[in-house]
Amino acid sequence: MPPNNQARFAFASSGIAQGLINNGISYFLLLYYSQVLGLDPALAGLALMIALIIDAVSDPLIGQWSDRLHHRLGRRHPFLYVSIVPVSISYYLLWAAPELSQTGLFIYLLIMVVTLRISLTAHVVPFNALLPELAPDYEERTMLMNSSYSAMWFFMTIMGIAMYSYWLADSPEYQDGLGILRREGYIDAAFITAILIFITLSYSTQVTRKYIPTLCLPSTQVAPVAVMIKEAGVTLKDKNFAVIALSGIFHACAVGIASALWVYMQPYYWRFDSEQISLMLVGNLFSALLAFAILPLLMRGRDKKPMLIATSVMALFINCLPVFLSLYDLFPAVGTQLLFYTMFVMGVFQVTLLVITSSLTGSVLADVVDARSVHTGRREEGLLFSVQSFMGKVATGIGISMAGMILTLVAFPAESLGTDLGADVTSDLGWLYASALAFFFILSILTLLWFSLDRETHEKNIALLEDAV
């Protein structure tokens, strides 16, 4: 059943909701709680790490539950409908924090993030689990994931531009790039974002409802919990699954650190003002469109593994090299137009590569689902795609946590009233930032070398599954 435009719009709509949430959590949440609300950065990072651990348990539980659920709306859609309201409300409450002590603010952040993450899991895991059945073709599933991630980054960038140019713009009270410290701007943005999340999640759920009659049904036999755990354990030991999951986690750690510290690197390390940062975000709009346009051309007749390795290597150099070169004074000087133009172009390619690698990773996971189904006779999309959800949360959980640790290690001032941090703090921030990114990117690339599924094997698996039906 080839996906039509409605399916692509549904995946794009789901991606928009995730992008709006990621924009806040990845780029602004650590800054908001540490610099605006006054929570110690290490405590903020700890709260997000604890939430990640709790959520790590919910991912496979929801994944397996959606694989085996018997309901008139199928295996996936009951979760999709239930998640809409709690995701929207918890996102707004995350930013509308009351005046609390350090301990109270830590507990509030922890509760809100846990609620948001579990609710979002109830959408992301079952929705992405639709991919293997909606798009059995090797390239079609990549296009659906490309629609999701391109839309995610496009609208995440639009919201980021709106944040800097409107809600967090400089004012007489907050000048020279310090509009990012305006609390009311974050709360107003969260209210609008929550409404958009409700609309996009509702649309993606309703549009895909028509596919329910064509999707696989769960086994009529109810397996004991011990059997379910044993079957899940066997699946998780699959070599290709372990490789793509581990590589994705390493890559997500790098992306999470980069995302969390982006809002620090631009004004404090590169010394860009709010107008320049807004223009750089405009460049990211082109990134999403560029990735959406070129990925189908890059994938035509090619295998996913070499493409994923190549784009990951390019991401390593584009993200880390500018910082390393600047530390040795081999990069355009701070305050020059050449620096801004150079980083503008770098930023476009950074996001383009991120969209491409994310789309390929999701598509490869769908290939693993079909390979496992051939070997076991079970459809375990929910279980396997729970790993993809977990990888995204690793990016915002471990990444933000490590970003908080980096800020603590460099002795970043708790109330920075200007963008000049001093040579030592700036240098330490650059070294730790670039070194951490390089470390995780290299681990991700090396892990990918062990992946063995290719186009020919996938096509054989699909033929075997069709024969079985």
C-alpha positions in Angstrom: 0.0 0.0 0.0 2.0 3.0 -1.2 1.6 6.1 0.9 -0.3 9.0 -0.6 0.0 12.7 0.0 -2.4 12.5 3.0 0.0 10.1 4.7 2.9 12.4 4.0 1.0 15.3 5.4 0.1 13.2 8.5 3.8 12.4 9.1 4.7 16.0 8.5 2.0 17.2 11.0 3.4 14.8 13.6 6.8 16.1 12.9 5.6 19.7 13.4 4.3 18.9 16.9 7.6 17.2 17.8 9.5 20.1 16.3 7.6 22.7 18.4 8.3 20.7 21.5 11.9 20.1 20.7 12.4 23.8 20.0 11.5 24.6 23.6 13.2 21.7 25.3 16.4 21.5 23.3 17.2 25.2 22.8 15.6 27.1 25.6 14.6 24.9 28.6 18.1 24.9 30.3 18.6 28.6 29.7 15.1 29.4 31.0 15.3 27.4 34.2 18.9 28.4 35.0 19.3 32.0 33.8 15.7 33.2 34.0 14.2 31.3 36.9 17.5 30.9 38.8 17.7 27.1 39.1 21.2 25.8 39.4 22.2 24.4 35.9 23.4 21.1 37.5 20.0 20.7 39.2 18.2 21.4 36.0 20.3 18.8 34.2 19.7 16.3 37.0 16.0 16.7 36.8 16.1 16.0 33.1 18.3 13.0 33.6 15.9 11.5 36.2 13.0 12.2 33.8 14.9 10.4 31.1 15.5 7.3 33.2 11.8 7.1 34.1 10.8 7.6 30.5 13.2 4.9 29.4 10.9 2.4 31.2 7.8 3.8 29.6 9.1 3.6 26.0 9.3 -0.2 25.6 6.1 -0.7 27.7 4.0 1.6 25.5 5.7 0.1 22.4 4.9 -3.5 23.4 1.4 -2.5 24.6 0.6 -1.0 21.2 1.9 -4.1 19.4 -0.5 -6.3 21.3 -3.5 -4.0 21.9 -7.0 -5.3 20.8 -9.3 -2.3 20.1 -11.8 -1.3 17.5 -9.5 1.6 16.6 -6.6 -0.9 16.0 -3.3 -1.2 17.8 -2.0 2.3 17.5 -4.8 4.9 17.4 -6.1 4.6 21.0 -2.7 5.8 22.1 -2.7 8.6 19.6 -6.0 10.0 20.7 -5.3 9.7 24.4 -2.0 11.6 24.1 -3.3 14.8 22.5 -4.5 16.7 25.5 -1.8 15.8 28.1 1.0 16.7 25.7 -0.5 20.1 25.0 -1.3 21.0 28.6 2.0 19.7 30.2 4.0 21.6 27.6 2.4 24.9 28.6 2.7 24.2 32.4 6.4 23.4 31.9 7.0 27.1 31.2 4.3 28.6 33.5 6.3 27.7 36.6 5.2 29.4 39.9 7.7 31.2 42.2 9.4 28.4 44.1 12.6 27.6 46.1 15.5 25.7 44.5 14.1 22.4 45.8 10.5 23.3 44.8 11.6 24.4 41.3 13.6 21.2 40.8 10.6 19.0 41.8 8.3 21.1 39.6 10.6 20.7 36.6 10.9 17.0 37.2 7.1 16.4 37.4 6.4 18.5 34.3 9.1 16.9 32.1 8.1 13.4 33.2 4.5 14.1 32.3 5.3 15.6 29.0 7.8 12.8 28.0 5.4 9.9 28.8 2.5 11.7 27.1 4.7 12.4 24.0 5.8 8.7 24.0 2.2 7.7 23.7 2.0 9.6 20.4 5.5 9.2 18.9 6.0 5.4 19.4 2.7 4.2 18.1 2.6 6.8 15.2 6.1 5.9 13.9 5.2 2.2 14.3 2.8 2.8 11.4 5.7 3.3 9.0 6.7 -0.2 8.1 3.1 -1.1 7.1 2.2 2.1 5.4 5.5 2.1 3.3 7.0 -1.3 2.7 9.2 0.0 -0.1 12.9 0.6 0.7 12.8 4.2 -0.5 9.2 5.1 0.2 9.6 4.8 4.0 12.6 7.1 3.8 10.4 9.7 2.1 7.8 9.5 4.8 10.4 10.0 7.5 11.9 12.8 5.4 8.5 14.5 5.4 8.4 14.2 9.2 11.9 15.4 10.0 11.9 18.2 7.3 8.6 19.5 8.7 9.9 19.1 12.2 13.0 21.3 11.6 11.2 23.8 9.3 8.6 24.7 12.0 11.0 24.3 14.8 13.1 27.0 13.1 10.1 29.2 12.5 9.3 29.1 16.2 12.9 29.8 17.0 12.9 32.9 14.8 9.6 34.0 16.4 11.2 33.5 19.8 14.2 35.7 19.0 12.5 38.3 16.9 9.3 38.7 18.9 9.0 37.0 22.3 12.6 37.4 23.3 13.5 40.4 21.2 15.7 43.2 22.8 13.8 45.9 24.6 14.7 49.0 26.6 14.8 46.8 29.7 16.7 43.9 28.0 19.3 45.3 25.6 22.3 43.8 23.6 21.0 40.3 23.2 19.6 40.0 26.7 16.0 39.6 25.6 16.5 35.9 26.1 16.1 36.6 29.8 12.5 37.9 29.6 10.3 35.5 31.4 6.9 36.7 30.0 8.1 36.0 26.5 8.7 32.3 27.3 5.2 31.9 28.9 3.4 33.7 26.0 5.3 31.5 23.5 4.4 28.3 25.4 0.7 29.2 25.2 0.7 29.6 21.4 2.8 26.5 21.0 0.5 24.4 23.1 -2.4 25.3 20.9 -0.4 24.4 17.7 0.6 21.1 19.3 -3.0 20.2 19.9 -4.0 21.0 16.3 -1.1 19.1 14.7 -1.4 16.0 16.9 -5.2 15.9 16.2 -4.7 16.2 12.5 -2.0 13.5 12.2 -4.1 11.1 14.3 -7.4 11.7 12.4 -5.8 11.4 8.9 -4.2 8.1 9.5 -7.3 6.6 11.0 -8.5 5.6 7.6 -5.6 3.1 7.3 -6.8 1.1 10.3 -8.6 -1.6 8.3 -5.5 -2.3 6.3 -3.1 -2.7 9.2 -2.0 -6.0 10.8 -4.0 -7.3 13.8 -2.3 -8.5 16.9 -2.2 -12.2 17.8 -5.4 -13.5 19.3 -3.4 -15.3 21.9 -2.7 -13.3 25.1 0.9 -14.1 26.0 2.0 -14.2 29.7 4.2 -11.3 30.9 7.2 -13.7 31.2 6.8 -14.7 27.6 6.5 -11.1 26.4 9.7 -10.2 28.3 11.5 -13.1 26.8 10.4 -12.3 23.3 11.4 -8.6 23.7 14.8 -9.7 25.0 15.4 -11.9 22.0 14.4 -9.0 19.7 16.6 -6.5 21.5 19.6 -8.8 21.0 19.4 -8.6 17.2 22.7 -7.4 16.0 21.4 -4.9 13.4 18.9 -3.5 15.9 21.6 -3.1 18.5 24.0 -1.4 16.1 21.5 1.2 14.8 20.1 1.8 18.3 23.6 2.3 19.8 24.8 4.5 16.9 21.6 6.5 17.1 22.1 7.1 20.8 25.7 8.3 20.3 24.5 10.6 17.5 21.6 11.8 19.7 24.0 12.7 22.5 26.0 14.9 20.2 23.0 16.6 18.8 21.5 17.1 22.3 24.7 18.8 23.5 24.8 21.0 20.4 21.1 21.9 20.7 21.3 22.7 24.4 24.4 24.9 24.1 23.4 26.5 20.8 21.7 29.3 22.7 24.9 29.9 24.7 27.4 29.5 21.8 25.8 32.1 19.6 25.7 35.1 21.9 28.5 34.2 24.3 31.1 32.3 22.2 30.6 33.8 18.7 29.2 37.1 20.0 26.2 37.3 17.7 23.4 39.7 18.6 19.7 38.9 18.5 19.3 40.1 14.9 22.2 37.9 13.7 20.8 34.9 15.6 17.4 35.4 14.0 19.0 35.6 10.5 20.9 32.3 11.2 17.7 30.7 12.1 16.2 31.9 8.8 19.0 29.9 7.2 17.8 26.8 8.9 14.5 27.1 7.0 16.5 26.5 3.8 18.1 23.5 5.5 14.8 21.7 6.0 13.7 22.4 2.4 17.2 21.4 1.1 17.1 18.1 3.0 13.5 17.4 1.8 14.6 18.0 -1.8 17.9 16.2 -2.0 17.4 13.1 0.1 15.2 11.4 -2.6 18.0 12.1 -5.1 20.7 10.8 -2.8 18.9 7.6 -2.0 17.9 6.7 -5.5 19.3 3.2 -6.1 21.7 3.5 -3.1 22.0 1.6 0.2 21.3 3.5 3.4 24.3 2.4 5.4 27.0 4.1 3.3 24.8 7.2 3.0 24.3 7.3 6.8 28.1 7.0 7.4 28.9 9.7 4.9 26.5 12.2 6.3 27.6 11.5 9.8 31.3 12.1 8.9 30.3 15.4 7.3 28.3 16.4 10.4 31.4 15.7 12.6 33.6 18.1 10.7 31.0 20.8 10.1 30.0 20.9 13.8 33.4 20.7 15.4 36.0 22.2 13.0 34.9 25.8 13.3 35.2 25.8 17.1 38.6 24.0 17.1 39.9 26.4 14.4 38.7 29.4 16.3 40.5 28.3 19.4 43.8 28.4 17.4 42.9 31.8 15.8 42.6 30.1 12.4 39.0 31.1 11.9 37.4 34.5 11.1 37.7 36.9 14.0 34.8 37.5 16.4 32.8 40.6 15.4 33.5 40.4 11.7 31.0 40.0 8.9 33.1 37.2 7.5 32.5 35.2 10.7 28.8 35.7 10.5 28.5 34.7 6.8 30.7 31.6 7.4 28.7 30.4 10.4 25.5 31.1 8.5 26.5 28.7 5.7 27.8 26.2 8.3 24.5 26.4 10.1 22.6 25.6 6.9 24.6 22.4 6.3 24.5 21.4 9.9 20.7 21.2 10.0 20.5 19.7 6.5 22.8 16.8 7.6 20.8 16.4 10.8 17.5 16.1 8.9 19.0 13.6 6.5 20.6 11.4 9.2 17.5 11.4 11.3 15.3 10.4 8.3 17.7 7.6 7.3 17.8 6.3 10.9 14.1 6.1 11.1 13.9 4.3 7.8 16.6 1.8 8.7 14.7 0.9 11.9 11.7 0.1 9.7 13.9 -2.3 7.7 15.0 -3.9 10.9 11.3 -4.4 11.8 10.7 -6.4 8.6 13.8 -8.4 9.1 12.7 -9.4 12.6 9.2 -10.2 11.4 10.7 -12.7 8.9 12.7 -14.4 11.6 10.0 -14.4 14.4 6.7 -14.1 12.6 5.8 -11.2 15.0 5.1 -7.6 14.2 7.1 -5.6 16.8 7.0 -2.1 15.3 6.0 -0.6 18.6 8.8 -2.2 20.5 11.5 -1.3 18.0 10.3 2.2 17.3 10.2 2.9 21.0 14.0 3.0 20.6 13.7 5.8 18.1 11.6 7.7 20.6 14.2 6.9 23.3 17.0 8.2 21.1 15.2 11.6 20.7 14.8 11.8 24.4 18.5 10.9 24.9 19.3 13.9 22.8 17.3 16.3 25.0 18.0 14.4 28.3 21.6 13.4 28.3 22.5 16.3 26.0 21.0 18.9 28.2 22.4 17.3 31.3 25.9 17.3 29.9 25.4 20.8 28.7 24.6 21.8 32.3 27.7 20.0 33.5 29.8 21.9 30.9 28.4 25.2 32.0 29.2 24.3 35.6 32.8 23.2 34.7 33.6 26.4 32.9 32.1 28.4 35.8 29.6 30.1 33.6 28.1 33.1 35.5 24.6 32.3 36.9 23.4 35.8 36.0 25.3 36.9 32.9 24.5 40.5 32.2 26.6 40.8 29.1 28.1 38.6 26.4 31.8 39.1 27.3 32.6 36.2 29.6 36.3 36.6 29.7 39.0 34.8 27.7 39.3 31.8 30.1 35.6 31.0 30.3 35.1 31.4 26.6 38.1 29.2 25.7 37.0 26.5 28.2 33.5 26.6 26.8 34.8 26.1 23.2 37.1 23.2 24.1 34.5 21.3 26.1 31.7 21.9 23.6 33.7 20.8 20.5 35.4 17.9 22.3 32.2 16.4 23.6 30.6 16.6 20.1 33.5 15.0 18.4 33.6 12.2 20.9 30.0 11.2 20.4 30.0 11.7 16.6 33.0 9.4 16.3 31.4 6.7 18.4 28.3 6.9 16.3 30.2 6.5 13.0 32.4 3.6 14.3 29.3 1.7 15.5 27.6 2.0 12.1 30.3 -0.1 10.5 28.8 -3.2 12.0 25.3 -2.7 10.4 24.6 -5.4 7.7 21.1 -4.9 6.2 21.1 -3.6 2.6 18.6 -3.0 -0.1 18.8 -6.5 -1.6 18.2 -8.2 1.8 15.3 -5.9 2.5 13.6 -6.7 -0.8 14.0 -10.4 -0.1 12.4 -9.9 3.3 9.4 -8.0 1.9 8.9 -10.8 -0.7 9.0 -13.4 2.1 6.4 -11.5 4.2 4.1 -11.0 1.2 4.3 -14.8 0.5 3.5 -15.5 4.1 0.4 -13.3 3.9 
